[in-house]
Amino acid sequence: MSVVDLDAIFKRYGDWWCKQKGGKCDRMNPVQSGYEQYKMVVSDEHIEYYGNPNKVVVPQIASQQVLVNATSVEQSQSVKFSKATSSTFTWSLQEGIKLGMSVTYKVGVAPIMSVETTISGELSFSSTQTNTQTETKTWEVAQPVIVPAKTQVQSVLIIDESRVTQNFHNKFTLSGSVCSNSPSKIDGHYYWFHSVADIFTKFPQAGFTVRGNQVFYSGDGSFDGVAGIGTRLELTESPIGDPSKVLKAYTLIPATPGAGVARLADIDCETA
């Protein structure tokens, strides 16, 4: 991962500017105590998904149950399953930002997964380049099954899992000023305030665009999501004690009235 060190860029500008004035720059402060009205402002933090998402549906065997009818008449029996699955949603930045002040904003799942969940995450340029959210869903299935005489029926609960990847641009806007601190007065002042637009005009950086008195940043990131999207029952009839001899195989799509969010956990993964 490439990292843009904004603090170093600010200091580089401060050193250059103060030297032009015959002075020295001790440090550059995005927020100078007592002069907050001139501070640097980070705003409009958001992500924008782009391109076509890559989506695949992978069936997962969740549970199995065998129904046996040893009588000479057909029976209606029931299969009952309760299975918890974990969904994971991860946002990763390909470029990081090093900045002494916090830049944090909310992110949502790729639009194609918005039907499965409303979960959101949070990205922070100053500390975390990867954020993972997990969600546990419980699938409860109760389904009547016809079991012919002298027959066993193997019921397999399948949970279809959607796996989605999509790219996004992470964006924010810089405005305001960064304050240079000098050990000796320069033109009568210890503090001078420098427009962020002037800083990036003097020292351009990839991903940063100057427009007027604002600087617009756009970086790249990726979203990965894995979530269960539905259940089905795969049923196979066979003679009792001889499951290898298939008499009939079919699929049922059961209702899942018990499916819902059981708990929510946040996991922050820091990337070096």
C-alpha positions in Angstrom: 0.0 0.0 0.0 1.3 3.5 -0.9 0.9 6.1 1.8 0.8 9.9 1.2 2.3 11.7 4.2 0.4 14.9 4.3 2.2 16.1 7.5 5.5 15.8 5.6 4.1 17.7 2.6 2.9 20.5 4.9 6.4 20.6 6.6 8.1 20.7 3.3 6.0 23.7 2.2 6.6 25.4 5.5 10.4 24.9 5.2 10.3 26.3 1.7 8.1 29.3 2.5 10.0 30.3 5.6 13.3 30.0 3.9 12.1 32.4 1.2 11.5 34.9 4.0 14.8 34.3 5.6 13.4 32.3 8.5 12.8 28.8 9.8 9.8 26.6 10.2 9.6 24.6 13.4 6.3 22.8 12.6 3.1 23.0 10.6 -0.2 22.8 12.5 -3.5 22.0 10.7 -5.2 23.5 13.7 -3.4 26.3 15.6 -4.6 26.8 19.1 -6.3 30.2 19.5 -6.7 30.6 15.7 -9.2 27.8 15.0 -11.1 30.0 12.5 -8.2 29.5 10.1 -7.9 25.8 10.6 -7.7 23.2 7.9 -11.0 21.5 7.3 -11.6 18.0 6.0 -15.1 17.6 4.6 -17.3 15.5 2.3 -15.7 12.2 3.3 -17.4 9.5 1.3 -16.9 6.6 -1.1 -18.3 6.0 -4.6 -18.6 2.6 -6.0 -17.8 2.2 -9.7 -17.6 -0.4 -12.4 -19.5 -3.7 -12.5 -19.5 -5.8 -9.3 -18.2 -9.3 -9.5 -20.8 -11.6 -7.9 -20.9 -15.4 -7.5 -23.3 -17.5 -5.6 -21.8 -20.5 -3.8 -24.0 -23.2 -2.3 -23.0 -24.3 1.2 -24.1 -27.5 2.9 -25.4 -26.3 6.3 -27.0 -29.4 7.9 -28.5 -32.8 7.1 -31.3 -35.0 8.4 -32.7 -38.4 7.5 -36.4 -39.2 7.7 -37.3 -42.9 7.9 -40.7 -44.5 7.2 -40.6 -48.2 8.0 -44.4 -48.6 7.7 -46.3 -49.8 4.7 -48.1 -46.5 4.2 -47.0 -43.1 3.1 -46.3 -40.5 5.9 -45.9 -36.8 6.2 -42.9 -36.0 8.4 -41.2 -32.7 9.2 -37.6 -31.6 9.0 -36.4 -28.9 11.3 -33.1 -27.0 10.9 -31.6 -24.1 12.8 -28.3 -22.8 11.5 -26.3 -19.7 12.2 -24.1 -18.2 9.5 -21.6 -15.4 9.6 -21.6 -12.7 7.0 -18.5 -10.5 6.5 -18.1 -7.2 4.8 -14.6 -5.7 4.3 -13.5 -2.3 2.9 -9.8 -2.0 2.0 -7.9 1.1 0.9 -5.2 0.8 -1.7 -3.7 4.1 -0.8 -3.3 5.4 2.8 -3.1 8.9 4.2 -0.8 9.9 7.0 -2.3 12.9 8.8 -2.0 14.1 12.4 -5.7 14.9 12.5 -8.5 12.3 12.2 -10.2 11.7 8.9 -13.0 9.2 9.5 -16.2 8.5 7.6 -19.0 6.0 7.2 -19.1 3.5 4.4 -21.9 1.2 3.2 -22.0 -2.1 1.3 -21.9 -2.3 -2.4 -25.4 -1.5 -3.9 -25.8 -5.0 -5.2 -25.7 -6.3 -1.6 -28.0 -3.7 -0.1 -30.9 -6.1 -0.2 -29.0 -8.6 2.0 -28.0 -6.1 4.7 -28.0 -2.5 5.8 -24.8 -2.9 7.8 -22.2 -0.1 7.5 -18.6 0.4 8.4 -16.1 3.2 9.1 -12.8 4.0 7.5 -10.1 6.1 9.1 -7.1 7.3 7.1 -5.1 8.1 10.2 -5.2 4.7 11.8 -6.9 1.9 9.8 -6.8 1.0 6.2 -9.0 -2.0 6.5 -12.4 -2.4 8.2 -14.3 -5.6 8.6 -17.9 -5.8 9.9 -19.5 -9.2 10.7 -23.1 -10.1 11.0 -24.6 -13.3 12.3 -27.9 -14.6 10.8 -29.9 -17.5 12.0 -31.8 -19.6 9.4 -34.7 -21.6 10.8 -36.4 -24.1 8.6 -39.5 -26.3 9.3 -40.7 -28.1 6.3 -43.2 -31.0 5.9 -41.8 -33.8 3.7 -43.7 -36.7 2.2 -41.9 -40.0 3.0 -43.1 -43.0 0.9 -43.6 -46.4 2.6 -40.4 -48.5 3.3 -38.4 -45.4 2.3 -35.9 -43.0 3.8 -35.5 -39.4 2.7 -32.2 -37.6 3.2 -32.8 -33.9 3.6 -29.8 -31.5 3.1 -30.2 -27.9 4.0 -28.3 -25.7 1.4 -27.6 -22.0 2.2 -26.8 -20.1 -0.9 -23.9 -17.7 -0.2 -23.4 -14.5 -2.2 -19.8 -13.4 -2.7 -19.3 -9.9 -4.0 -16.3 -7.7 -4.8 -16.4 -4.2 -6.2 -14.1 -1.3 -6.4 -14.7 2.2 -5.0 -13.1 5.6 -4.9 -12.6 7.1 -1.5 -12.9 10.9 -1.5 -12.6 13.9 0.7 -12.1 17.7 0.4 -9.5 19.9 2.0 -10.0 23.6 2.6 -8.7 26.3 5.0 -5.1 26.7 6.0 -2.2 25.1 7.7 -0.2 27.3 10.2 3.6 27.5 10.1 5.3 28.1 13.5 8.7 29.9 13.5 11.1 30.4 16.4 11.7 34.0 15.3 9.2 36.4 13.8 8.9 36.5 10.0 7.6 39.9 8.9 6.4 40.6 12.4 4.7 37.2 13.1 5.5 33.8 14.6 2.5 32.3 12.9 1.6 32.4 9.2 -1.4 30.6 7.6 -1.0 28.9 4.3 -3.9 27.9 2.1 -4.0 24.1 1.4 -4.6 25.0 -2.2 -1.3 26.9 -2.3 0.5 24.0 -0.7 -0.7 21.4 -3.3 -0.1 23.9 -6.1 3.5 24.2 -5.1 3.9 20.5 -4.3 1.4 18.5 -6.4 0.6 14.9 -5.2 -1.1 12.0 -7.1 -4.8 11.8 -6.3 -5.0 15.5 -5.1 -6.6 18.1 -7.4 -6.6 21.8 -6.7 -9.8 23.7 -7.7 -10.0 27.3 -6.5 -9.3 27.4 -2.8 -10.1 23.7 -2.2 -8.1 20.4 -2.7 -10.1 17.3 -3.8 -8.7 13.9 -3.0 -9.7 10.6 -4.8 -8.1 7.3 -3.9 -8.9 3.7 -4.7 -10.3 0.9 -2.5 -12.1 -2.4 -2.8 -15.1 -4.0 -1.1 -15.5 -7.7 -0.4 -18.8 -9.1 1.0 -19.9 -12.6 1.8 -23.5 -13.2 2.9 -26.2 -15.9 2.9 -29.1 -15.0 0.6 -31.5 -17.9 0.8 -32.1 -21.6 1.7 -33.3 -24.7 -0.1 -33.7 -28.3 0.7 -32.2 -31.0 -1.5 -34.2 -34.3 -0.9 -33.2 -37.8 -2.0 -35.5 -40.8 -1.6 -33.9 -44.3 -1.3 -34.8 -47.7 0.2 -34.2 -47.9 3.9 -30.6 -48.8 4.6 -29.5 -48.3 1.0 -28.9 -44.6 0.4 -26.8 -45.3 -2.7 -29.9 -46.4 -4.6 -31.7 -43.2 -5.5 -35.4 -43.5 -6.1 -36.2 -39.8 -6.5 -34.3 -36.5 -6.0 -35.9 -33.1 -5.8 -35.6 -29.6 -4.4 -37.9 -27.6 -2.1 -37.6 -23.9 -1.4 -38.8 -23.5 2.2 -40.0 -20.4 3.9 -37.5 -19.1 6.5 -39.6 -17.1 9.0 -36.9 -17.2 11.6 -34.1 -15.7 9.5 -32.8 -12.6 11.1 -29.9 -10.7 12.6 -28.8 -12.3 15.9 -25.8 -10.1 16.8 -23.5 -7.5 15.3 -19.8 -7.2 15.9 -17.2 -4.7 14.7 -13.6 -5.8 13.9 -11.0 -3.2 13.0 -7.9 -4.6 11.3 -4.9 -2.3 11.1 -2.7 -2.6 8.1 0.9 -1.7 8.4 
